[in-house]
Amino acid sequence: MNQISNKLVLSTLLVLSCSMTACVVVPAPARHHYVGSVVVVAPPPLRREIIGVAPGRGYVWIDGYWVWERGRHAWIGGRWEAPHPGFIWRPHRWHHERDGWYLEDGHWDRR
């Protein structure tokens, strides 16, 4: 191959690799968030998030939520997740009981 062909191939590969990065869905990082443990401080109101375009057909938007981390509430941003045919997403949910607040982890439920 000549020098022009090499440059054309490299340029094409560079453009393709850059354009594909916009479609990558990265799973949320694993974080310790005291699911099931009591927290005495009520979570703040949910944040409004800008929901971008789904990366593919059937993707499900998972809303952001508050976790209890290092003695304070910390926000975990929403994300797109690949479809799980036959399942429905149940969001994270804080509920109050006599002794404090508990976080129920979000999960996929069979329909």
LUMRO-473767 format. One line per field, with one value per residue: residue number from 1; residue in one letter; x, y, z of N, C-alpha, C in turn. Coordinates in Angstrom, 2 decimals. Layout:
<sites>
i NUM_... $
aa a_... $
n.X X_... $
n.Y Y_... $
n.Z Z_... $
ca.X X_... $
ca.Y Y_... $
ca.Z Z_... $
c.X X_... $
c.Y Y_... $
c.Z Z_... $
</sites>
This chain:
<sites>
i 1_2_3_4_5_6_7_8_9_10_11_12_13_14_15_16_17_18_19_20_21_22_23_24_25_26_27_28_29_30_31_32_33_34_35_36_37_38_39_40_41_42_43_44_45_46_47_48_49_50_51_52_53_54_55_56_57_58_59_60_61_62_63_64_65_66_67_68_69_70_71_72_73_74_75_76_77_78_79_80_81_82_83_84_85_86_87_88_89_90_91_92_93_94_95_96_97_98_99_100_101_102_103_104_105_106_107_108_109_110_111 $
aa m_n_q_i_s_n_k_l_v_l_s_t_l_l_v_l_s_c_s_m_t_a_c_v_v_v_p_a_p_a_r_h_h_y_v_g_s_v_v_v_v_a_p_p_p_l_r_r_e_i_i_g_v_a_p_g_r_g_y_v_w_i_d_g_y_w_v_w_e_r_g_r_h_a_w_i_g_g_r_w_e_a_p_h_p_g_f_i_w_r_p_h_r_w_h_h_e_r_d_g_w_y_l_e_d_g_h_w_d_r_r $
n.X 0.84_0.39_1.55_-0.59_-2.84_-2.43_-2.73_-5.38_-6.72_-5.98_-7.10_-9.82_-10.26_-9.77_-11.84_-14.07_-13.67_-13.84_-16.45_-17.91_-17.55_-19.47_-21.66_-21.27_-22.22_-21.69_-21.56_-22.93_-20.68_-19.73_-20.79_-20.61_-23.51_-25.05_-27.45_-30.41_-29.56_-30.07_-30.64_-30.49_-30.97_-33.08_-33.39_-32.45_-34.63_-35.32_-33.10_-33.47_-32.84_-31.12_-32.16_-30.63_-30.49_-31.48_-29.11_-29.67_-32.20_-34.96_-33.66_-33.58_-34.27_-32.68_-33.45_-31.66_-30.50_-30.39_-27.77_-26.45_-23.44_-20.32_-21.25_-23.07_-25.59_-25.25_-25.36_-26.24_-25.98_-28.44_-28.84_-28.60_-29.77_-29.30_-31.96_-33.99_-35.53_-38.82_-38.72_-39.19_-38.09_-37.61_-37.41_-34.81_-35.57_-36.32_-37.54_-39.40_-39.19_-39.94_-37.41_-35.75_-34.46_-34.54_-32.90_-34.13_-32.79_-32.67_-34.01_-34.42_-37.50_-39.34_-41.87 $
n.Y -1.18_2.23_5.44_7.30_5.64_4.34_6.51_7.16_4.85_4.84_7.30_6.81_4.72_6.11_8.04_6.33_5.00_7.14_8.01_5.86_5.92_7.56_5.99_4.17_2.41_2.64_0.63_1.42_2.35_0.04_0.61_1.01_1.21_0.89_-0.66_-1.67_-1.01_1.11_4.61_7.74_10.24_11.90_11.32_13.75_15.64_14.06_14.57_16.51_15.21_15.39_13.58_11.88_10.76_7.44_4.77_2.66_0.57_-0.17_0.28_1.01_3.69_4.26_5.81_8.32_8.23_8.65_7.68_6.46_7.43_7.46_8.88_10.72_11.79_10.85_11.50_9.29_9.23_8.92_6.38_4.69_1.45_-1.78_-3.60_-5.95_-8.52_-9.55_-8.62_-6.04_-2.84_-2.02_0.78_2.23_2.87_4.83_4.23_5.08_4.10_3.40_3.67_4.99_5.65_3.54_2.07_0.57_-1.45_-0.88_-3.04_-5.72_-7.11_-10.04_-9.96 $
n.Z 0.00_-0.64_0.65_0.77_0.80_3.26_5.06_4.55_5.42_8.16_8.96_8.51_10.35_12.74_12.73_12.80_15.27_17.08_16.64_17.56_20.30_21.43_21.80_23.77_26.64_29.95_32.78_36.01_38.62_41.15_44.41_47.90_49.60_51.89_51.81_53.28_55.83_58.68_58.45_59.92_58.89_56.72_53.17_50.65_48.35_45.17_42.43_39.45_36.32_33.21_30.57_28.15_24.70_24.14_23.96_22.33_20.83_22.87_25.28_28.80_30.97_33.98_36.84_38.75_42.20_45.79_47.99_51.11_52.24_53.71_55.96_54.94_52.56_49.18_45.72_43.11_39.78_37.11_34.52_31.33_30.61_29.21_27.62_29.45_28.55_29.40_31.97_34.47_35.57_38.92_40.79_42.96_46.36_49.12_52.37_55.29_58.66_62.12_63.45_61.63_58.27_55.40_52.63_49.79_47.43_43.89_41.34_38.91_38.10_37.39_34.96 $
ca.X 0.00_1.18_1.42_-1.92_-3.77_-2.23_-3.32_-6.83_-7.16_-5.83_-8.09_-11.12_-10.31_-9.85_-13.19_-15.00_-13.49_-14.35_-17.91_-18.48_-17.46_-20.67_-22.71_-20.87_-22.94_-20.82_-22.36_-22.65_-19.66_-20.21_-20.53_-21.22_-24.52_-25.79_-28.80_-30.95_-29.13_-30.84_-30.03_-31.38_-31.15_-33.93_-32.73_-32.94_-35.50_-34.63_-32.63_-33.93_-31.73_-31.33_-32.10_-30.22_-31.05_-31.12_-28.04_-30.15_-33.63_-35.41_-32.92_-34.41_-33.63_-32.67_-33.33_-30.67_-31.03_-29.49_-27.22_-25.80_-22.03_-19.39_-21.96_-23.90_-26.24_-24.51_-26.20_-25.79_-26.70_-29.18_-28.10_-29.33_-29.40_-29.79_-33.24_-34.05_-36.84_-39.59_-38.51_-39.50_-37.20_-38.17_-36.39_-34.36_-36.62_-36.13_-38.78_-39.19_-39.78_-39.82_-36.03_-34.99_-34.68_-33.94_-32.86_-34.37_-32.03_-33.40_-33.77_-35.27_-38.52_-40.00_-43.25 $
ca.Y 0.00_3.46_6.31_7.91_4.60_4.15_7.65_7.05_3.76_5.31_8.36_6.16_4.01_7.11_8.59_5.29_4.74_8.30_8.07_4.78_6.18_8.23_5.00_3.21_2.51_2.14_0.31_2.25_1.76_-0.58_1.46_0.55_2.19_0.56_-1.15_-2.42_-0.46_2.28_5.93_8.63_11.48_11.70_11.67_14.98_15.38_13.55_15.60_16.43_14.84_15.48_12.23_11.93_9.78_6.05_4.29_1.60_0.24_-0.91_0.60_1.51_4.72_3.99_7.11_8.49_8.04_8.98_6.61_6.92_7.12_8.22_9.75_11.74_11.33_11.12_11.24_8.38_9.68_7.95_5.76_3.81_0.05_-2.65_-4.22_-7.28_-9.02_-10.28_-8.04_-4.63_-2.23_-1.47_1.75_2.36_3.55_5.04_4.21_5.46_3.28_4.01_3.99_5.72_5.49_2.36_2.08_-0.68_-1.38_-1.10_-4.39_-6.19_-8.08_-10.73_-9.46 $
ca.Z 0.00_-0.68_1.80_0.77_1.24_4.70_5.75_4.40_6.31_9.54_9.19_8.59_11.63_13.79_12.71_13.26_16.71_17.81_16.54_18.34_21.73_21.89_22.01_24.80_27.91_31.01_33.96_37.19_39.46_42.39_45.57_49.15_49.95_53.10_51.55_54.40_57.11_59.07_58.33_60.68_58.14_55.54_51.91_50.00_47.20_43.99_41.50_38.06_35.45_31.77_30.01_26.75_23.77_24.45_23.08_21.46_20.91_24.05_26.50_29.89_31.79_35.42_37.51_39.80_43.56_46.89_48.83_52.33_52.03_54.56_56.88_54.28_51.34_47.95_44.54_42.05_38.59_36.31_33.42_30.43_30.77_28.14_27.96_30.06_28.10_30.40_33.29_34.65_36.54_40.15_41.19_44.34_47.12_50.56_53.14_56.69_59.72_63.44_63.86_60.62_56.84_54.79_51.16_49.07_46.19_42.66_40.81_37.83_38.51_36.28_34.75 $
c.X 0.88_0.84_0.03_-2.95_-3.65_-2.88_-4.84_-7.39_-7.09_-6.85_-9.49_-11.29_-10.46_-11.26_-14.19_-14.87_-14.01_-15.87_-18.57_-18.44_-18.70_-21.78_-22.38_-21.67_-22.06_-21.68_-21.96_-21.59_-20.28_-19.83_-21.21_-22.25_-25.49_-27.23_-29.24_-30.51_-29.91_-30.00_-30.99_-31.65_-31.96_-33.17_-33.29_-33.92_-34.68_-34.21_-33.29_-32.70_-32.11_-31.12_-31.78_-30.91_-30.57_-30.06_-28.48_-31.63_-33.92_-34.68_-33.85_-33.63_-33.79_-32.45_-32.21_-31.32_-29.97_-29.04_-26.65_-24.36_-21.16_-20.11_-22.79_-24.57_-25.41_-25.39_-25.51_-26.63_-27.38_-28.34_-29.05_-28.86_-30.03_-31.09_-33.07_-35.43_-37.53_-39.45_-38.90_-38.58_-38.00_-37.12_-35.99_-35.40_-36.23_-37.49_-38.45_-39.90_-39.50_-38.41_-35.20_-35.39_-33.92_-33.98_-33.12_-33.67_-32.94_-33.06_-34.74_-36.21_-39.10_-41.43_-44.26 $
c.Y 1.23_4.34_6.95_6.89_4.36_5.27_7.57_5.99_4.22_6.39_7.77_5.43_4.99_7.69_7.58_5.05_5.91_8.35_6.98_5.07_6.86_7.23_4.01_3.47_1.86_1.83_1.21_1.57_1.15_0.32_0.83_1.58_1.72_0.12_-1.99_-1.92_0.81_3.55_6.89_9.95_11.19_12.06_12.98_14.63_14.86_14.72_15.41_16.15_15.04_14.08_12.35_10.87_8.38_5.55_3.18_1.34_-0.57_-0.60_1.25_2.55_4.34_5.33_7.12_8.37_8.44_7.72_7.26_6.46_8.04_9.27_10.85_11.11_11.75_10.69_10.29_8.75_8.56_7.44_4.96_2.38_-0.77_-3.32_-5.61_-7.85_-9.84_-9.73_-6.56_-4.09_-1.67_-0.52_1.65_3.17_3.63_4.91_4.44_4.49_3.98_4.49_4.72_5.38_4.26_2.49_0.67_-0.54_-1.60_-2.48_-4.68_-7.27_-8.74_-10.23_-10.50 $
c.Z 0.00_0.54_1.89_1.25_2.73_5.50_5.69_5.35_7.76_9.88_9.36_9.92_12.80_13.88_13.24_14.76_17.54_17.77_17.37_19.83_22.26_22.22_23.12_26.06_28.96_32.22_35.14_38.05_40.71_43.55_46.77_49.56_51.02_52.84_52.75_55.76_57.40_58.94_59.03_59.98_56.88_54.27_51.36_48.88_46.01_43.10_40.14_37.21_34.00_31.21_28.53_25.92_24.15_23.48_22.13_21.70_22.17_25.33_27.52_30.67_33.25_36.11_38.54_41.17_44.58_47.61_50.09_52.27_52.87_55.41_56.24_53.05_50.13_46.77_43.58_40.82_37.84_35.15_32.53_30.67_29.65_28.58_28.58_29.70_29.19_31.80_33.29_35.75_37.72_40.72_42.66_45.09_48.59_51.23_54.62_57.61_61.04_63.77_62.81_59.20_56.34_53.28_50.64_47.73_44.98_42.09_39.66_38.37_37.26_36.18_35.07 $
</sites>
